[in-house]
Amino acid sequence: MNADLSGVYLRSSVAKKYSINYYSPMPIYDVTVPLRNELPTWPGDPAVKITDLSSLANGDSANVTALNFSAHTATHVDAPAHFIEGAAKVESLDLNVLIGEAEVIAVPEDYRAIDNEFVLTHCPPGATRLLFKTRNSAFWSEPRLEFRRDFTYLDLEAAKTLVQRGAKLVGIDYLSIEKFHSEKHETHLALLSHGVVIVEGLNLSDVPAGKYELICLPLRLQSNKGDGAPARVVLRTR
């Protein structure tokens, strides 16, 4: 038996003895909220409308689905252009920011605001991508889906601290990172004005706190639009 084959045999024998699967895939968490007609949207945004444009069942030559919803529906990315005139649009977002190591931070259920003290205590200095897992994630599985105004949010001082610490991407598990009815959008502006990508509408229910590889791919919108875009977001165990 040559050296290469003996090495394979040895690894196989060890794996069988200790029930180790060297080739088992790393767990992947899909933290994207599925798009469906019943999904709540931000007040004033259009409801999700997914309909048949053509249907084999109706005698058409193919099944074709029509989609109608806001760019800020379900799991989505906010680009700086969302609140800053002339700023970067979603197509120009750096893929090196959207893909890479991320820290999932678990926030206790009694928190309604992620404040500066929480960030200083629980967010590792130097972390470039942070995803906040809050009580909001449970909203996505409620029997009767409706927009929740009482969602947990990131406050302004906490956002400023994340910027100072070098954050490049910040995510949260509801339709906005900012408190409902914040007229000046100060938390958004604190992040977006420094080029920090915001990911909203995540569902982190099944994801333990810790480090992951984030893969966040928003739709590549053009036509001089792109203040935001729906995204497929997954976390891969490192």
C-alpha positions in Angstrom: 0.0 0.0 0.0 1.5 3.4 -1.0 1.9 6.2 1.5 -1.1 8.2 0.2 -3.5 5.3 0.4 -2.3 4.3 3.9 -2.9 7.9 5.1 -6.5 7.7 3.8 -7.0 4.3 5.4 -5.7 5.6 8.8 -8.0 8.6 8.8 -10.9 6.4 7.8 -10.1 4.0 10.6 -9.8 6.7 13.2 -13.1 8.3 12.0 -15.0 5.0 12.4 -13.5 4.3 15.8 -14.4 7.7 17.2 -17.5 8.3 15.1 -15.9 11.4 13.5 -17.1 12.6 10.1 -14.3 14.6 8.6 -16.5 15.6 5.6 -19.6 16.7 7.4 -20.7 20.2 6.2 -20.5 23.2 8.5 -23.9 24.2 9.8 -25.5 27.0 7.8 -28.2 29.2 9.2 -30.5 31.0 6.8 -31.5 34.1 8.6 -33.6 35.5 5.8 -37.3 36.2 6.4 -39.3 34.5 3.6 -41.2 36.8 1.4 -44.9 36.1 1.4 -48.2 38.1 1.0 -49.0 38.0 4.7 -45.7 39.6 5.7 -46.0 42.9 7.6 -44.3 45.9 6.0 -43.3 49.3 7.3 -46.3 51.7 7.7 -46.8 53.5 4.4 -44.9 51.0 2.3 -46.9 48.8 -0.1 -48.0 45.4 1.1 -46.2 42.4 -0.3 -48.0 41.2 -3.5 -46.8 37.9 -5.1 -49.1 36.9 -7.9 -49.2 34.7 -11.0 -48.4 36.6 -14.2 -49.0 33.4 -16.1 -49.8 29.9 -15.0 -49.6 26.4 -16.5 -52.8 25.5 -14.6 -54.6 28.3 -16.5 -53.3 27.0 -19.9 -50.3 29.4 -20.2 -47.0 28.2 -21.6 -45.1 28.7 -18.3 -45.4 29.6 -14.7 -44.3 33.2 -14.2 -44.6 35.1 -10.9 -44.9 38.8 -10.5 -43.4 40.5 -7.4 -44.4 43.9 -5.9 -42.9 45.2 -2.7 -40.7 48.0 -1.3 -36.9 47.7 -1.4 -37.1 47.7 2.4 -39.3 44.7 2.8 -38.4 41.6 5.0 -34.6 41.0 5.1 -32.9 43.9 3.4 -29.9 46.2 3.3 -29.9 50.0 3.8 -27.4 51.9 1.7 -26.3 55.4 2.6 -28.6 56.7 -0.2 -31.5 55.7 2.0 -31.2 58.9 4.0 -28.4 60.9 2.4 -28.9 62.6 -0.9 -26.3 61.7 -3.5 -24.7 59.1 -1.2 -23.6 55.5 -2.2 -26.3 53.2 -3.5 -26.7 49.5 -2.9 -24.8 48.5 -6.1 -21.6 50.2 -4.9 -21.6 48.5 -1.5 -18.3 46.6 -0.9 -18.7 42.8 -1.1 -15.8 42.6 1.3 -18.0 44.2 3.9 -21.1 42.1 3.1 -19.1 38.9 3.4 -16.8 38.0 6.3 -16.6 37.3 10.0 -19.6 38.5 12.0 -20.5 38.4 15.7 -24.0 37.5 16.7 -24.8 39.4 20.0 -27.7 38.1 22.1 -29.7 40.9 23.7 -31.8 40.0 26.8 -35.6 40.0 26.1 -36.3 42.7 28.6 -34.2 45.2 26.6 -36.3 47.6 24.5 -33.2 49.7 23.5 -29.7 48.6 22.8 -27.9 51.4 24.6 -24.3 52.5 24.9 -23.7 50.6 28.1 -24.8 47.4 26.5 -22.5 47.9 23.5 -19.5 48.8 25.7 -20.1 45.7 27.8 -21.1 43.0 25.2 -19.7 44.0 21.8 -16.1 43.1 21.2 -13.9 46.0 20.4 -12.7 45.8 16.8 -15.6 43.7 15.6 -16.4 44.9 12.1 -19.8 43.1 11.6 -22.3 42.8 14.4 -25.8 41.3 14.3 -28.1 41.9 17.3 -30.3 39.0 18.2 -33.2 40.4 20.2 -36.8 39.6 21.2 -37.8 40.8 17.7 -36.8 37.5 16.1 -39.8 35.9 17.8 -42.2 38.4 16.0 -41.6 36.6 12.7 -43.2 33.4 13.9 -46.3 34.9 15.6 -49.6 33.3 14.5 -51.0 36.6 13.4 -48.4 38.6 11.6 -48.8 42.4 12.0 -46.4 45.3 12.2 -45.0 45.7 15.7 -44.2 49.3 16.9 -42.6 48.2 20.1 -39.6 46.5 18.5 -36.2 46.6 20.1 -33.8 49.1 18.5 -30.3 50.5 18.6 -30.1 54.0 20.2 -28.0 56.9 18.9 -25.1 56.8 21.4 -24.7 53.1 20.9 -24.5 53.6 17.1 -21.9 56.3 17.6 -19.8 53.9 19.7 -20.0 51.2 17.1 -18.7 53.6 14.5 -15.9 54.7 16.8 -14.9 51.1 17.3 -14.6 50.4 13.6 -17.9 48.7 12.8 -18.5 48.3 9.0 -21.9 46.4 9.1 -24.6 46.4 11.8 -27.7 44.2 11.6 -30.9 43.7 13.6 -33.9 41.4 13.5 -36.7 43.8 12.6 -37.7 46.2 9.9 -35.7 49.1 11.3 -32.6 49.5 13.4 -34.1 52.8 14.8 -36.8 53.5 17.3 -40.3 53.7 15.7 -41.3 57.3 14.8 -37.8 58.7 15.1 -38.4 61.7 12.9 -34.7 62.8 12.5 -33.4 59.3 11.7 -30.3 60.0 13.8 -29.3 56.4 14.4 -29.5 55.6 10.7 -27.5 58.8 9.9 -24.9 58.1 12.5 -24.1 54.8 10.8 -24.8 55.5 7.1 -22.8 58.8 7.1 -19.7 56.8 8.1 -20.3 54.1 5.4 -21.7 51.5 7.8 -24.0 49.1 6.0 -27.2 48.4 7.9 -29.0 45.0 7.6 -32.5 44.9 8.8 -35.3 42.3 9.0 -33.1 39.3 10.0 -34.5 36.3 11.8 -31.9 35.1 14.3 -34.2 32.8 16.3 -32.2 29.6 15.8 -28.8 31.2 15.9 -26.7 30.9 19.1 -24.5 33.9 20.0 -21.0 33.7 18.7 -18.8 34.1 15.6 -19.9 33.1 12.1 -19.1 33.8 8.5 -21.7 36.2 7.2 -22.8 36.1 3.5 -25.2 38.9 2.7 -26.1 39.5 -0.9 -28.6 42.3 -1.7 -30.2 42.5 -5.1 -28.1 44.5 -7.5 -30.4 47.4 -8.3 -29.7 50.0 -11.0 -31.9 52.5 -12.9 -30.5 55.2 -10.7 -32.2 53.6 -7.7 -30.7 51.6 -4.8 -31.4 53.2 -1.5 -31.8 49.6 -0.3 -32.5 46.1 -1.5 -33.9 42.8 -0.3 -31.1 40.4 0.5 -30.5 36.7 1.1 -28.5 36.4 4.3 -26.9 33.3 5.7 -24.5 32.6 8.6 -22.0 29.7 8.2 -20.4 28.2 11.3 -16.7 28.9 11.4 
